[in-house]
């Protein structure tokens, strides 16, 4: 019986010569000094001495923790939903009373909806000379409210934009008008940035201006 021995000889040359190579694991075409195509298990510590900055924000990935406490890469390209979403709504030819109970069809079980910003102009002209006034006395300026809220019946997020005391939109020339309402929404995937906790049904401050409130549950 013959035995065949294969000897590998590595020659390391010290200055003035250097050996520069790229190592690929599970790939025959490495694109970096160390290119690992697959999963990596690190039993001890991993040090990143010079991680640098990402110059491809849109191509970046998030690292998230699943319900079983495992850490995985979040890829928005194949996800059924986004953790943070942005939507712009435009309500054309809106009533002089604003909008009330507009259903966004966004589930309250899965998302949290917030109004990030808004503005309104006169419909048809685009003029910004729009103010709010009392429904009965046009010389009284009323405040207004714009917000998203939960509808507990159908579990959907609704939008409101109305003037206090049943006021109306009008122009600076005292003419009643309709408006175009532009609104930006930020929509968070529920549980991604914050969690909901039980609130207080009521709290008696006993006519005092200062006091101590117990921590909400979960904190």
N, CA, C and O of each residue as an XYZ file, in Angstrom:
876
protein
N       0.867     -1.191      0.000
C       0.000      0.000      0.000
C       0.899      1.236      0.000
O       1.870      1.338      0.750
N       0.538      2.139     -0.852
C       1.297      3.385     -0.945
C       0.521      4.525     -0.291
O      -0.701      4.610     -0.413
N       1.202      5.344      0.362
C       0.597      6.520      0.981
C       1.075      7.767      0.256
O       2.254      7.937     -0.053
N       0.105      8.623      0.003
C       0.427      9.854     -0.702
C       0.300     11.014      0.273
O      -0.770     11.240      0.838
N       1.346     11.718      0.464
C       1.354     12.857      1.371
C       1.407     14.145      0.547
O       2.218     14.302     -0.366
N       0.503     15.057      0.914
C       0.466     16.340      0.212
C       0.914     17.424      1.177
O       0.291     17.645      2.215
N       1.985     18.086      0.827
C       2.528     19.133      1.669
C       2.231     20.483      1.021
O       2.504     20.704     -0.159
N       1.664     21.377      1.830
C       1.398     22.733      1.381
C       2.446     23.650      1.989
O       2.642     23.672      3.204
N       3.091     24.377      1.160
C       4.155     25.252      1.610
C       3.716     26.692      1.446
O       3.420     27.148      0.341
N       3.679     27.387      2.541
C       3.329     28.805      2.528
C       4.600     29.616      2.727
O       5.354     29.402      3.676
N       4.809     30.514      1.847
C       5.985     31.370      1.937
C       5.520     32.781      2.251
O       4.740     33.364      1.498
N       5.985     33.318      3.332
C       5.652     34.670      3.736
C       6.852     35.558      3.494
O       7.932     35.333      4.040
N       6.660     36.517      2.711
C       7.732     37.457      2.407
C       7.547     38.716      3.227
O       6.457     39.288      3.243
N       8.549     39.140      3.880
C       8.514     40.356      4.688
C       9.092     41.478      3.843
O       9.823     41.244      2.880
N       8.752     42.690      4.222
C       9.173     43.886      3.473
C      10.509     43.669      2.774
O      11.417     43.074      3.355
N      10.640     44.137      1.546
C       9.778     45.144      0.907
C       8.571     44.565      0.178
O       7.872     45.314     -0.504
N       8.288     43.238      0.293
C       7.154     42.650     -0.404
C       6.032     42.357      0.572
O       6.283     42.061      1.740
N       4.771     42.439      0.091
C       3.611     42.139      0.922
C       2.686     41.198      0.167
O       2.616     41.245     -1.061
N       1.981     40.349      0.890
C       0.975     39.468      0.299
C      -0.405     40.061      0.570
O      -0.787     40.226      1.729
N      -1.148     40.378     -0.470
C      -2.488     40.936     -0.333
C      -3.466     39.973     -0.995
O      -3.315     39.645     -2.171
N      -4.476     39.516     -0.239
C      -5.415     38.542     -0.783
C      -6.789     38.764     -0.169
O      -6.925     39.405      0.873
N      -7.799     38.227     -0.831
C      -9.178     38.238     -0.333
C      -9.589     36.803     -0.057
O      -9.355     35.907     -0.868
N     -10.202     36.601      1.097
C     -10.617     35.268      1.525
C     -12.128     35.150      1.407
O     -12.867     35.986      1.929
N     -12.577     34.123      0.728
C     -14.008     33.883      0.572
C     -14.425     32.588      1.227
O     -13.808     31.548      0.997
N     -15.473     32.638      2.047
C     -16.028     31.441      2.667
C     -17.399     31.177      2.049
O     -18.304     32.006      2.148
N     -17.540     30.045      1.427
C     -18.761     29.666      0.711
C     -18.990     30.550     -0.511
O     -20.120     30.714     -0.969
N     -17.911     31.113     -1.029
C     -17.978     31.900     -2.261
C     -16.628     31.843     -2.949
O     -15.586     31.905     -2.297
N     -16.648     31.724     -4.268
C     -15.405     31.690     -5.033
C     -15.032     33.051     -5.577
O     -14.012     33.206     -6.250
N     -15.867     34.042     -5.281
C     -15.614     35.392     -5.786
C     -15.757     36.409     -4.655
O     -16.717     37.180     -4.646
N     -14.829     36.427     -3.707
C     -14.940     37.365     -2.581
C     -14.804     38.803     -3.042
O     -14.022     39.109     -3.941
N     -15.564     39.670     -2.423
C     -15.544     41.094     -2.777
C     -14.951     41.947     -1.663
O     -14.945     43.174     -1.765
N     -14.460     41.326     -0.616
C     -13.833     42.038      0.496
C     -12.678     41.197      1.015
O     -12.473     40.071      0.562
N     -11.919     41.740      1.968
C     -10.805     40.996      2.525
C     -11.275     39.683      3.141
O     -10.585     38.668      3.053
N     -12.475     39.707      3.776
C     -13.118     38.498      4.272
C     -14.582     38.548      3.860
O     -15.328     39.405      4.332
N     -15.000     37.637      2.983
C     -16.368     37.615      2.448
C     -17.012     36.296      2.858
O     -16.660     35.237      2.341
N     -17.971     36.370      3.803
C     -18.656     35.183      4.298
C     -20.052     35.148      3.708
O     -20.869     36.029      3.975
N     -20.323     34.132      2.910
C     -21.643     33.965      2.302
C     -22.407     32.909      3.086
O     -22.363     31.723      2.759
N     -23.104     33.350      4.118
C     -23.840     32.427      4.976
C     -23.916     32.956      6.386
O     -23.579     34.114      6.634
N     -24.353     32.128      7.315
C     -24.496     32.532      8.712
C     -23.157     32.436      9.427
O     -22.266     31.690      9.021
N     -23.037     33.206     10.496
C     -21.806     33.231     11.280
C     -22.139     33.088     12.758
O     -23.015     33.788     13.267
N     -21.457     32.198     13.443
C     -21.643     32.001     14.884
C     -20.386     32.477     15.605
O     -19.279     32.033     15.300
N     -20.566     33.381     16.559
C     -19.455     33.917     17.338
C     -19.696     33.564     18.800
O     -20.642     34.058     19.412
N     -18.850     32.716     19.357
C     -19.044     32.251     20.726
C     -18.594     33.271     21.761
O     -19.154     33.343     22.855
N     -17.612     34.037     21.423
C     -17.088     34.999     22.392
C     -17.423     36.424     21.969
O     -18.598     36.740     21.785
N     -16.443     37.279     21.813
C     -16.681     38.691     21.539
C     -16.305     39.053     20.110
O     -15.418     38.452     19.505
N     -17.008     40.052     19.591
C     -16.715     40.584     18.264
C     -16.411     42.070     18.397
O     -17.240     42.829     18.899
N     -15.235     42.491     17.955
C     -14.821     43.882     18.067
C     -14.802     44.512     16.675
O     -14.230     43.959     15.736
N     -15.440     45.678     16.561
C     -15.395     46.452     15.325
C     -14.559     47.693     15.594
O     -15.040     48.668     16.172
N     -13.310     47.647     15.172
C     -12.400     48.736     15.491
C     -12.666     49.978     14.642
O     -12.455     51.098     15.109
N     -13.124     49.796     13.407
C     -13.358     50.936     12.529
C     -14.566     50.647     11.635
O     -14.399     50.403     10.440
N     -15.789     50.670     12.199
C     -16.969     50.299     11.415
C     -17.286     51.283     10.301
O     -17.848     50.886      9.280
N     -16.940     52.566     10.469
C     -17.211     53.557      9.431
C     -18.677     53.949      9.379
O     -19.474     53.521     10.213
N     -19.027     54.768      8.391
C     -20.386     55.253      8.213
C     -20.995     54.682      6.948
O     -20.296     54.430      5.967
N     -22.302     54.481      6.979
C     -23.000     53.975      5.804
C     -23.212     55.103      4.809
O     -23.705     56.172      5.170
N     -22.838     54.865      3.553
C     -23.086     55.853      2.503
C     -24.216     55.419      1.578
O     -24.417     56.005      0.514
N     -24.953     54.388      1.988
C     -26.095     53.897      1.234
C     -27.252     53.689      2.198
O     -27.590     52.559      2.552
N     -27.860     54.811      2.622
C     -28.904     54.743      3.637
C     -30.060     53.871      3.189
O     -30.569     53.062      3.965
N     -30.482     54.031      1.934
C     -31.634     53.271      1.451
C     -31.337     51.784      1.350
O     -32.258     50.967      1.369
N     -30.075     51.426      1.244
C     -29.740     50.011      1.157
C     -29.419     49.386      2.502
O     -29.106     48.197      2.568
N     -29.489     50.163      3.579
C     -29.152     49.654      4.899
C     -30.252     48.737      5.410
O     -31.404     48.826      4.985
N     -29.882     47.866      6.319
C     -30.822     46.930      6.909
C     -30.898     47.157      8.415
O     -29.962     47.675      9.024
N     -32.012     46.766      9.001
C     -32.202     46.865     10.433
C     -32.001     45.497     11.072
O     -32.336     44.472     10.478
N     -31.464     45.487     12.260
C     -31.366     44.262     13.060
C     -32.458     44.332     14.114
O     -32.503     45.281     14.897
N     -33.346     43.330     14.143
C     -34.482     43.343     15.060
C     -34.499     42.082     15.904
O     -33.862     41.084     15.565
N     -35.232     42.137     17.003
C     -35.402     40.997     17.886
C     -36.801     40.426     17.709
O     -37.785     41.156     17.828
N     -36.901     39.147     17.430
C     -38.185     38.489     17.249
C     -38.790     38.142     18.605
O     -38.158     38.312     19.647
N     -40.027     37.654     18.570
C     -40.714     37.319     19.820
C     -40.024     36.190     20.585
O     -40.167     36.092     21.804
N     -39.277     35.339     19.880
C     -38.548     34.261     20.560
C     -37.160     34.710     21.007
O     -36.329     33.882     21.382
N     -36.900     36.050     20.968
C     -35.664     36.674     21.406
C     -34.487     36.397     20.479
O     -33.346     36.679     20.845
N     -34.731     35.854     19.294
C     -33.654     35.689     18.324
C     -33.461     36.984     17.553
O     -34.408     37.746     17.358
N     -32.228     37.232     17.113
C     -31.869     38.441     16.393
C     -31.783     38.117     14.898
O     -31.060     37.206     14.495
N     -32.522     38.866     14.087
C     -32.536     38.621     12.651
C     -32.405     39.947     11.910
O     -32.547     41.021     12.494
N     -32.136     39.849     10.635
C     -32.064     41.029      9.778
C     -33.442     41.349      9.229
O     -34.128     40.468      8.710
N     -33.851     42.609      9.342
C     -35.146     43.044      8.830
C     -34.946     43.605      7.428
O     -34.253     44.606      7.243
N     -35.550     42.962      6.457
C     -35.430     43.393      5.067
C     -36.769     43.944      4.611
O     -37.723     43.189      4.420
N     -36.843     45.259      4.435
C     -38.107     45.888      4.089
C     -38.574     45.505      2.689
O     -39.756     45.634      2.372
N     -37.644     45.030      1.845
C     -38.008     44.673      0.477
C     -38.918     43.450      0.425
O     -39.712     43.306     -0.505
N     -38.808     42.571      1.417
C     -39.623     41.360      1.408
C     -40.620     41.341      2.553
O     -41.330     40.353      2.739
N     -40.681     42.416      3.320
C     -41.592     42.476      4.453
C     -43.001     42.827      3.993
O     -43.188     43.505      2.983
N     -43.978     42.360      4.745
C     -45.372     42.666      4.444
C     -45.757     44.055      4.929
O     -46.809     44.568      4.548
N     -44.945     44.659      5.744
C     -45.237     45.989      6.267
C     -43.935     46.697      6.600
O     -42.888     46.067      6.749
N     -44.014     48.003      6.714
C     -42.854     48.793      7.089
C     -42.960     49.223      8.543
O     -44.067     49.492      9.009
N     -41.860     49.300      9.278
C     -41.911     49.712     10.680
C     -42.303     51.170     10.853
O     -43.017     51.520     11.792
N     -41.828     52.032      9.932
C     -42.182     53.452      9.967
C     -42.618     53.853      8.564
O     -41.872     53.686      7.599
N     -43.823     54.378      8.462
C     -44.389     54.728      7.163
C     -44.783     56.203      7.141
O     -45.072     56.805      8.176
N     -44.785     56.763      5.943
C     -45.154     58.159      5.749
C     -46.235     58.241      4.693
O     -46.139     57.599      3.647
N     -47.264     59.031      4.960
C     -48.360     59.189      4.004
C     -48.774     60.654      3.958
O     -48.821     61.333      4.983
N     -49.069     61.125      2.761
C     -49.557     62.490      2.582
C     -50.990     62.444      2.085
O     -51.276     61.831      1.056
N     -51.888     63.088      2.810
C     -53.299     63.149      2.440
C     -53.641     64.565      1.973
O     -53.181     65.548      2.554
N     -54.447     64.653      0.926
C     -54.915     65.940      0.433
C     -56.432     65.867      0.319
O     -56.969     65.074     -0.454
N     -57.115     66.701      1.096
C     -58.567     66.773      1.071
C     -58.957     68.009      0.258
O     -58.854     69.135      0.746
N     -59.401     67.796     -0.975
C     -59.774     68.906     -1.841
C     -61.230     69.319     -1.622
O     -62.099     68.486     -1.365
N     -61.472     70.629     -1.731
C     -62.823     71.177     -1.636
C     -63.512     70.728     -0.339
O     -64.650     70.257     -0.339
N     -62.785     70.893      0.746
C     -63.291     70.488      2.057
C     -64.364     71.456      2.550
O     -64.323     72.650      2.254
N     -65.304     70.934      3.292
C     -66.380     71.748      3.862
C     -65.827     72.907      4.677
O     -64.717     72.821      5.203
N     -66.584     73.981      4.787
C     -66.165     75.129      5.594
C     -66.037     74.755      7.064
O     -65.433     75.496      7.841
N     -66.605     73.600      7.459
C     -66.513     73.133      8.844
C     -65.313     72.196      9.049
O     -65.086     71.717     10.160
N     -64.546     71.934      7.982
C     -63.417     71.020      8.093
C     -63.826     69.588      7.812
O     -64.773     69.353      7.062
N     -63.127     68.622      8.402
C     -63.461     67.209      8.234
C     -63.698     66.592      9.604
O     -63.083     66.977     10.598
N     -64.597     65.635      9.627
C     -64.933     64.984     10.885
C     -65.059     63.486     10.655
O     -65.782     63.048      9.760
N     -64.363     62.711     11.454
C     -64.480     61.247     11.418
C     -64.123     60.677     10.048
O     -64.891     59.895      9.487
N     -62.980     61.053      9.509
C     -62.514     60.497      8.247
C     -61.783     59.184      8.528
O     -60.795     59.161      9.262
N     -62.274     58.091      7.937
C     -61.737     56.753      8.185
C     -60.521     56.505      7.301
O     -60.640     56.511      6.076
N     -59.351     56.286      7.905
C     -58.131     56.008      7.144
C     -58.017     54.542      6.745
O     -57.176     54.198      5.914
N     -58.849     53.669      7.321
C     -58.806     52.221      7.075
C     -57.543     51.569      7.644
O     -57.266     50.409      7.339
N     -56.783     52.282      8.455
C     -55.567     51.739      9.058
C     -55.926     51.103     10.399
O     -56.569     51.737     11.235
N     -55.521     49.872     10.602
C     -55.898     49.111     11.787
C     -55.238     49.658     13.049
O     -54.041     49.942     13.061
N     -56.022     49.800     14.101
C     -55.474     50.213     15.397
C     -54.754     49.067     16.097
O     -53.971     49.302     17.017
N     -55.008     47.826     15.673
C     -54.333     46.677     16.274
C     -52.884     46.572     15.810
O     -52.037     46.040     16.528
N     -52.594     47.082     14.602
C     -51.270     46.899     14.017
C     -50.430     48.170     13.946
O     -49.204     48.090     13.877
N     -51.075     49.358     13.963
C     -50.340     50.592     13.722
C     -50.732     51.695     14.705
O     -51.800     51.663     15.317
N     -49.832     52.670     14.835
C     -50.085     53.907     15.562
C     -49.957     55.050     14.566
O     -48.922     55.192     13.915
N     -50.989     55.859     14.442
C     -51.025     56.936     13.459
C     -50.906     58.279     14.169
O     -51.603     58.532     15.152
N     -50.032     59.128     13.673
C     -49.857     60.467     14.230
C     -49.888     61.482     13.098
O     -49.446     61.195     11.985
N     -50.410     62.666     13.384
C     -50.410     63.764     12.424
C     -49.095     64.515     12.584
O     -48.842     65.131     13.619
N     -48.254     64.458     11.544
C     -46.926     65.066     11.625
C     -46.952     66.543     11.248
O     -46.162     67.330     11.769
N     -47.855     66.926     10.347
C     -47.953     68.314      9.937
C     -49.150     68.522      9.023
O     -49.718     67.557      8.513
N     -49.537     69.774      8.814
C     -50.689     70.074      7.978
C     -50.692     71.560      7.621
O     -50.046     72.376      8.279
N     -51.431     71.887      6.573
C     -51.712     73.287      6.241
C     -52.936     73.312      5.335
O     -53.301     72.285      4.762
N     -53.575     74.473      5.200
C     -54.755     74.574      4.349
C     -54.722     75.875      3.559
O     -54.191     76.890      4.012
N     -55.303     75.816      2.368
C     -55.390     76.973      1.476
C     -56.816     77.040      0.933
O     -57.579     76.078      1.030
N     -57.156     78.180      0.366
C     -58.489     78.338     -0.212
C     -58.614     77.480     -1.467
O     -57.741     77.487     -2.335
N     -59.713     76.744     -1.541
C     -59.928     75.878     -2.692
C     -60.124     76.714     -3.961
O     -60.833     77.720     -3.957
N     -59.485     76.274     -5.037
C     -59.648     76.954     -6.318
C     -58.628     78.030     -6.578
O     -58.204     78.209     -7.720
N     -58.218     78.756     -5.552
C     -57.251     79.847     -5.726
C     -55.886     79.527     -5.139
O     -54.874     80.057     -5.597
N     -55.848     78.659     -4.123
C     -54.593     78.364     -3.448
C     -54.149     79.461     -2.510
O     -53.021     79.435     -2.017
N     -55.017     80.427     -2.254
C     -54.667     81.544     -1.384
C     -54.523     81.072      0.066
O     -55.276     80.224      0.543
N     -53.541     81.644      0.740
C     -53.333     81.324      2.157
C     -54.084     82.289      3.077
O     -53.943     82.226      4.299
N     -54.875     83.173      2.488
C     -55.636     84.148      3.292
C     -56.897     83.498      3.851
O     -58.011     83.964      3.611
N     -56.703     82.411      4.602
C     -57.816     81.678      5.209
C     -57.664     81.745      6.714
O     -56.590     81.461      7.246
N     -58.727     82.117      7.403
C     -58.725     82.160      8.854
C     -59.945     81.394      9.354
O     -60.784     80.950      8.570
N     -60.025     81.251     10.662
C     -61.176     80.593     11.267
C     -62.015     81.623     12.020
O     -61.503     82.634     12.503
N     -63.301     81.344     12.105
C     -64.196     82.302     12.746
C     -65.351     81.569     13.398
O     -65.626     80.413     13.076
N     -66.024     82.241     14.314
C     -67.236     81.688     14.912
C     -68.326     81.588     13.849
O     -68.376     82.385     12.913
N     -69.180     80.611     14.010
C     -70.238     80.401     13.031
C     -71.240     81.550     13.033
O     -71.859     81.836     12.008
N     -71.402     82.206     14.171
C     -72.375     83.278     14.252
C     -71.778     84.655     14.105
O     -72.386     85.533     13.492
N     -70.576     84.865     14.667
C     -69.942     86.190     14.620
C     -68.617     86.067     13.886
O     -67.666     85.485     14.407
N     -68.554     86.610     12.690
C     -67.365     86.455     11.853
C     -66.171     87.256     12.360
O     -65.055     87.070     11.875
N     -66.389     88.147     13.332
C     -65.278     88.939     13.846
C     -64.575     88.248     15.013
O     -63.635     88.798     15.587
N     -65.026     87.051     15.361
C     -64.390     86.283     16.438
C     -63.574     85.144     15.841
O     -64.118     84.300     15.129
N     -62.294     85.114     16.120
C     -61.408     84.073     15.595
C     -61.402     82.890     16.558
O     -61.180     83.057     17.757
N     -61.646     81.698     16.024
C     -61.660     80.478     16.836
C     -60.403     79.653     16.581
O     -59.797     79.725     15.511
N     -60.033     78.883     17.569
C     -58.956     77.916     17.377
C     -59.484     76.663     16.695
O     -60.693     76.493     16.532
N     -58.579     75.800     16.305
C     -59.001     74.568     15.639
C     -58.126     73.406     16.102
O     -57.071     73.615     16.703
N     -58.567     72.187     15.822
C     -57.867     70.981     16.254
C     -57.705     70.033     15.071
O     -58.629     69.842     14.281
N     -56.512     69.442     14.964
C     -56.222     68.456     13.923
C     -55.519     67.275     14.591
O     -54.458     67.444     15.191
N     -56.099     66.093     14.490
C     -55.480     64.942     15.147
C     -56.045     63.632     14.608
O     -57.080     63.605     13.943
N     -55.329     62.538     14.918
C     -55.789     61.187     14.606
C     -56.255     60.534     15.902
O     -55.680     60.766     16.966
N     -57.292     59.722     15.808
C     -57.802     59.053     17.010
C     -58.308     57.658     16.661
O     -58.585     57.350     15.502
N     -58.422     56.821     17.696
C     -58.880     55.451     17.517
C     -60.399     55.370     17.561
O     -61.042     55.991     18.407
N     -60.956     54.605     16.652
C     -62.370     54.266     16.724
C     -62.469     52.861     17.307
O     -62.071     51.888     16.667
N     -62.995     52.758     18.516
C     -63.024     51.474     19.207
C     -64.054     50.515     18.630
O     -64.031     49.324     18.943
N     -64.963     51.017     17.788
C     -65.998     50.148     17.215
C     -65.443     49.294     16.075
O     -65.552     48.068     16.105
N     -64.844     49.947     15.066
C     -64.300     49.189     13.934
C     -62.785     49.020     14.006
O     -62.192     48.424     13.107
N     -62.141     49.540     15.071
C     -60.702     49.400     15.290
C     -59.897     49.957     14.117
O     -58.981     49.308     13.612
N     -60.254     51.162     13.696
C     -59.547     51.858     12.637
C     -59.153     53.253     13.132
O     -59.775     53.805     14.040
N     -58.106     53.807     12.514
C     -57.688     55.166     12.843
C     -58.504     56.166     12.041
O     -58.706     55.986     10.840
N     -58.976     57.224     12.703
C     -59.771     58.269     12.070
C     -59.048     59.612     12.185
O     -58.210     59.810     13.064
N     -59.387     60.521     11.287
C     -58.783     61.851     11.237
C     -59.856     62.905     11.479
O     -60.977     62.801     10.982
N     -59.487     63.921     12.254
C     -60.373     65.067     12.467
C     -59.623     66.369     12.218
O     -58.441     66.491     12.538
N     -60.325     67.334     11.643
C     -59.836     68.701     11.518
C     -61.059     69.606     11.635
O     -61.822     69.751     10.680
N     -61.241     70.204     12.791
C     -62.447     71.003     13.004
C     -62.113     72.265     13.789
O     -61.068     72.358     14.433
N     -63.015     73.227     13.721
C     -62.855     74.500     14.412
C     -63.678     74.468     15.687
O     -64.805     73.972     15.695
N     -63.124     74.990     16.750
C     -63.822     74.981     18.033
C     -65.142     75.745     17.966
O     -65.314     76.681     17.186
N     -66.069     75.299     18.824
C     -67.377     75.957     18.946
C     -68.141     76.002     17.616
O     -68.867     76.952     17.325
N     -67.949     74.935     16.816
C     -68.659     74.811     15.536
C     -68.364     75.985     14.609
O     -69.242     76.445     13.880
N     -67.137     76.459     14.641
C     -66.742     77.568     13.780
C     -66.558     77.143     12.341
O     -66.765     75.980     11.995
N     -66.162     78.101     11.493
C     -66.038     77.857     10.060
C     -64.730     78.443      9.540
O     -64.110     79.289     10.185
N     -64.325     77.975      8.362
C     -63.223     78.593      7.636
C     -63.779     79.747      6.801
O     -64.866     79.649      6.233
N     -63.022     80.831      6.737
C     -63.416     81.944      5.880
C     -62.159     82.678      5.434
O     -61.073     82.440      5.963
N     -62.306     83.554      4.479
C     -61.171     84.346      4.012
C     -61.054     85.614      4.836
O     -61.949     85.953      5.610
N     -59.940     86.312      4.660
C     -59.742     87.563      5.388
C     -60.734     88.635      4.952
O     -60.894     89.647      5.633
N     -61.407     88.415      3.811
C     -62.414     89.373      3.328
C     -63.811     89.012      3.840
O     -64.815     89.493      3.314
N     -63.870     88.152      4.883
C     -65.123     87.746      5.514
C     -66.010     86.898      4.603
O     -67.213     86.797      4.842
N     -65.443     86.290      3.569
C     -66.229     85.433      2.681
C     -66.090     83.983      3.121
O     -64.983     83.493      3.347
N     -67.226     83.302      3.239
C     -67.207     81.881      3.586
C     -66.585     81.109      2.435
O     -66.890     81.383      1.274
N     -65.726     80.160      2.730
C     -65.003     79.458      1.676
C     -64.805     77.999      2.025
O     -64.930     77.605      3.184
N     -64.497     77.199      1.018
C     -64.049     75.828      1.229
C     -62.535     75.807      1.087
O     -61.950     76.719      0.502
N     -61.903     74.774      1.619
C     -60.440     74.731      1.663
C     -59.915     73.431      1.074
O     -60.645     72.451      0.922
N     -58.634     73.451      0.748
C     -57.870     72.248      0.432
C     -56.961     71.992      1.628
O     -56.109     72.817      1.957
N     -57.144     70.856      2.270
C     -56.397     70.518      3.479
C     -55.304     69.515      3.134
O     -55.590     68.421      2.646
N     -54.054     69.888      3.387
C     -52.910     69.007      3.170
C     -52.432     68.492      4.533
O     -52.229     69.267      5.468
N     -52.258     67.176      4.623
C     -51.912     66.586      5.920
C     -50.869     65.486      5.736
O     -50.975     64.667      4.823
N     -49.864     65.476      6.608
C     -48.834     64.437      6.602
C     -49.013     63.523      7.805
O     -49.196     63.990      8.929
N     -48.959     62.222      7.562
C     -49.105     61.239      8.630
C     -47.817     60.436      8.773
O     -47.189     60.069      7.780
N     -47.432     60.169     10.015
C     -46.382     59.214     10.323
C     -47.063     57.994     10.947
O     -47.780     58.112     11.940
N     -46.829     56.827     10.353
C     -47.529     55.605     10.768
C     -46.486     54.613     11.277
O     -45.639     54.153     10.511
N     -46.546     54.288     12.555
C     -45.594     53.394     13.192
C     -46.190     51.990     13.315
O     -47.350     51.817     13.690
N     -45.376     51.010     12.994
C     -45.787     49.633     13.271
C     -45.859     49.456     14.780
O     -44.902     49.777     15.484
N     -46.969     48.954     15.282
C     -47.205     48.866     16.720
C     -46.172     47.959     17.372
O     -45.919     46.849     16.905
N     -45.584     48.443     18.453
C     -44.589     47.674     19.179
C     -43.180     47.870     18.676
O     -42.237     47.366     19.285
N     -43.003     48.603     17.558
C     -41.659     48.794     17.023
C     -40.886     49.836     17.814
O     -39.720     49.628     18.147
N     -41.536     50.966     18.119
C     -40.878     52.033     18.861
C     -41.390     52.174     20.281
O     -40.666     52.640     21.161
N     -42.627     51.777     20.512
C     -43.223     51.984     21.827
C     -44.270     50.913     22.085
O     -44.727     50.240     21.161
N     -44.633     50.765     23.312
C     -45.692     49.829     23.671
C     -46.774     50.567     24.442
O     -46.506     51.556     25.124
N     -47.983     50.079     24.324
C     -49.091     50.697     25.020
C     -49.258     50.058     26.396
O     -49.087     48.851     26.568
N     -49.590     50.889     27.353
C     -49.834     50.400     28.713
C     -51.193     50.917     29.159
O     -51.749     51.854     28.586
N     -51.700     50.284     30.184
C     -53.008     50.682     30.698
C     -52.936     52.092     31.287
O     -51.955     52.456     31.936
N     -53.978     52.872     31.053
C     -54.014     54.234     31.568
C     -54.860     54.331     32.829
O     -55.404     53.338     33.313
N     -54.957     55.544     33.346
C     -55.766     55.795     34.524
C     -57.201     56.112     34.098
O     -57.424     56.883     33.165
N     -58.148     55.521     34.777
C     -59.537     55.888     34.511
C     -59.834     57.283     35.043
O     -60.520     58.073     34.394
N     -59.320     57.575     36.209
C     -59.503     58.905     36.790
C     -58.493     59.110     37.911
O     -57.964     58.156     38.482
N     -58.240     60.382     38.208
C     -57.316     60.703     39.282
C     -57.778     61.996     39.940
O     -57.875     63.033     39.285
N     -58.055     61.930     41.206
C     -58.554     63.079     41.954
C     -57.370     63.899     42.466
O     -56.604     63.423     43.303
N     -57.218     65.112     41.975
C     -56.125     65.977     42.423
C     -56.499     66.755     43.675
O     -55.663     67.470     44.228
N     -57.740     66.629     44.129
C     -58.191     67.208     45.402
C     -57.912     68.712     45.489
O     -57.495     69.226     46.527
N     -58.153     69.390     44.385
C     -58.026     70.845     44.300
C     -56.611     71.351     44.529
O     -56.406     72.527     44.831
N     -55.631     70.458     44.386
C     -54.241     70.860     44.588
C     -53.570     71.141     43.247
O     -53.946     70.586     42.215
N     -52.576     72.012     43.290
C     -51.839     72.339     42.065
C     -50.588     71.489     41.899
O     -50.011     71.455     40.812
N     -50.159     70.803     42.950
C     -48.992     69.938     42.880
C     -49.321     68.606     43.545
O     -50.270     68.508     44.324
N     -48.538     67.594     43.235
C     -48.763     66.296     43.850
C     -47.863     65.234     43.215
O     -46.987     65.556     42.412
N     -48.081     63.990     43.574
C     -47.306     62.850     43.078
C     -48.268     61.833     42.458
O     -49.244     61.419     43.083
N     -47.972     61.446     41.230
C     -48.803     60.473     40.538
C     -48.058     59.145     40.487
O     -46.862     59.109     40.197
N     -48.761     58.061     40.767
C     -48.144     56.728     40.707
C     -47.730     56.412     39.282
O     -48.344     56.892     38.329
N     -46.678     55.596     39.135
C     -46.202     55.226     37.803
C     -47.247     54.406     37.070
O     -47.924     53.583     37.685
N     -47.394     54.613     35.767
C     -48.299     53.765     34.975
C     -47.820     52.329     34.998
O     -46.627     52.090     35.189
N     -48.703     51.368     34.810
C     -48.290     49.953     34.776
C     -47.300     49.704     33.655
O     -47.456     50.238     32.556
N     -46.279     48.894     33.924
C     -45.288     48.567     32.907
C     -44.016     49.378     32.993
O     -43.079     49.124     32.236
N     -43.950     50.362     33.904
C     -42.755     51.195     34.039
C     -42.108     50.975     35.411
O     -41.086     51.589     35.717
